[in-house]
């Protein structure tokens, strides 16, 4: 999917007489840049469960190999004849040859979560402390177990009474569809609340 600036998105949607959905805003250059800043600030780690994101190689998700898995791999390699020669030749550098990634069937994808929303505010116009890095699982759990307030204005006094989307539980994402349009909820189009569709 080609990223556009917010200005280009506005022009395109206006010329086609189409509304701008929240999912459209999450596919702008402005949001991608803001997201990158928050992920870097949080060291690309989920702030709840400390998970690191999967690396996708040839379309397949890999995770970092654990210390125990590395030790088991080293032991297995050391026991084979070919590995004995390999370890003898590389010496102390042989550990660097052990795989650092393992294929996984459950990819970890990092999201940037808004702790609150302000009506009419663009996703990238929030202060740093309003945004946090969460893996998709923790992000969904947060939306399942916590009420994310939506305020009427910057004063953050008056909360809006909104109904969370019953398909994504107000997260705007469906992690099982991460591979299609970044998992944006089909029902609310990433808008999170039924009244905002």
C-alpha positions in Angstrom: 0.0 0.0 0.0 1.4 3.4 -1.0 1.7 5.9 1.7 0.3 9.4 1.1 0.6 12.7 2.9 -2.5 13.8 4.8 -2.9 16.7 2.3 -2.8 14.3 -0.6 -5.3 12.0 1.1 -7.7 14.9 1.7 -7.5 16.0 -1.9 -8.1 12.4 -3.2 -11.0 11.8 -0.9 -12.6 15.1 -1.7 -12.3 14.7 -5.4 -13.9 11.2 -5.1 -16.6 12.5 -2.6 -15.5 9.9 -0.1 -15.1 10.2 3.7 -11.8 9.8 5.4 -11.8 6.8 7.8 -9.5 6.4 10.7 -7.8 3.5 8.9 -7.0 6.0 6.1 -5.3 8.3 8.6 -3.2 5.4 9.9 -1.8 4.9 6.3 -0.4 8.4 6.0 3.2 9.5 6.1 2.5 11.6 9.1 1.2 8.6 11.2 4.0 6.3 10.0 6.6 8.9 11.0 5.0 9.5 14.4 4.6 5.7 15.0 8.3 5.2 14.2 9.2 7.9 16.8 7.2 6.2 19.5 8.5 2.7 18.6 12.1 4.0 18.8 11.4 5.7 22.1 10.1 2.4 23.5 13.1 0.5 22.0 10.7 -1.5 19.7 9.4 -3.6 22.7 5.9 -4.0 24.0 5.7 -2.0 27.2 3.4 -4.6 28.8 4.8 -8.0 28.0 8.3 -7.0 26.8 7.8 -8.9 23.4 9.9 -7.9 20.5 8.4 -7.8 17.0 8.6 -10.7 14.6 10.9 -10.3 11.7 9.4 -11.2 8.3 11.7 -13.1 6.0 10.3 -14.2 2.6 6.8 -13.5 4.1 7.2 -15.8 7.1 7.4 -14.6 10.7 10.5 -15.2 12.8 11.2 -14.4 16.4 14.4 -14.0 18.2 15.9 -17.3 19.5 15.9 -17.6 23.3 19.1 -18.2 25.3 17.9 -21.7 26.0 17.2 -22.4 22.3 20.7 -21.1 21.4 22.4 -23.3 24.0 20.4 -26.3 22.7 21.4 -25.5 19.1 25.0 -25.2 20.1 24.9 -28.5 21.9 23.3 -30.2 18.9 25.8 -28.7 16.5 28.7 -29.6 18.7 27.6 -33.3 18.7 27.6 -33.6 14.9 30.8 -34.4 13.0 30.5 -31.5 10.6 29.9 -29.1 13.5 32.9 -30.4 15.4 35.1 -29.3 12.5 33.2 -26.1 12.2 33.6 -25.3 15.9 37.3 -26.3 15.8 37.9 -24.0 12.9 35.9 -21.0 14.2 36.8 -21.4 17.9 35.2 -18.8 20.1 33.5 -17.2 17.1 31.4 -20.3 16.5 28.5 -19.1 18.6 28.0 -16.3 16.1 27.0 -18.9 13.5 24.1 -20.2 15.6 20.7 -19.0 14.3 19.3 -15.9 16.0 15.8 -16.3 14.6 13.2 -19.1 14.8 10.2 -19.6 12.6 7.0 -19.0 14.5 3.3 -19.5 13.7 2.3 -16.5 16.0 3.9 -13.3 14.7 4.3 -10.4 17.1 3.3 -7.1 15.6 3.8 -3.9 17.4 1.1 -1.2 17.6 1.2 2.3 19.0 -1.7 2.6 21.4 -3.5 5.9 22.2 -4.2 6.1 26.0 -7.1 8.5 25.2 -8.7 10.2 22.2 -9.8 13.7 21.6 -12.6 14.2 19.1 -11.3 15.6 15.8 -7.6 15.2 16.7 -5.4 13.5 14.1 -3.7 10.4 15.4 -0.2 11.9 15.1 -1.1 15.1 16.9 -0.9 13.6 20.5 1.7 14.2 23.1 4.3 11.5 23.5 2.9 10.5 26.9 -0.5 9.7 25.3 1.1 7.0 23.1 2.6 3.7 24.1 4.0 0.7 22.2 2.0 -2.5 22.7 2.2 -5.8 20.8 -1.1 -6.7 19.0 -2.1 -9.1 21.8 -1.6 -6.6 24.6 -3.2 -3.9 22.5 -6.3 -6.1 22.1 -6.3 -7.1 25.8 -6.1 -3.4 26.7 -9.2 -2.6 24.6 -10.9 -5.7 26.0 -10.3 -4.8 29.7 -10.0 -1.0 29.9 -12.2 1.9 28.8 -10.2 4.2 26.5 -11.7 7.7 27.1 -12.7 9.9 24.3 -12.8 13.6 25.2 -14.7 16.4 23.5 -11.8 18.8 23.5 -8.2 19.5 24.5 -9.3 20.4 28.1 -10.1 16.6 28.6 -12.9 17.4 31.0 -16.0 16.1 29.1 -15.9 12.5 28.1 -18.0 11.3 25.2 -20.3 8.3 25.7 -19.4 6.0 22.8 -20.1 2.4 21.9 -17.0 0.3 21.2 -17.1 -1.7 17.9 -18.4 -5.1 18.8 -16.2 -6.8 16.1 -12.8 -5.5 17.3 -13.8 -4.4 20.8 -12.7 -0.9 20.2 -9.1 -1.6 19.2 -9.7 -0.9 15.5 -7.6 -4.0 14.7 -8.2 -7.7 14.0 -4.9 -9.3 14.6 -5.9 -12.5 12.7 -6.0 -10.3 9.6 -2.6 -8.6 10.2 -1.6 -9.5 6.7 -4.5 -7.6 5.0 -4.5 -3.8 5.3 -2.5 -4.1 8.5 -5.4 -5.8 10.3 -7.8 -2.8 10.3 -11.2 -3.9 11.5 -13.6 -4.4 8.6 -16.7 -3.3 10.5 -15.6 0.0 12.0 -12.8 0.7 9.4 -10.4 1.4 12.3 -12.7 4.1 13.8 -13.0 2.0 17.0 -16.5 3.3 18.0 -19.8 2.6 16.2 -20.9 6.3 16.4 -17.8 7.3 14.5 -18.3 5.0 11.5 
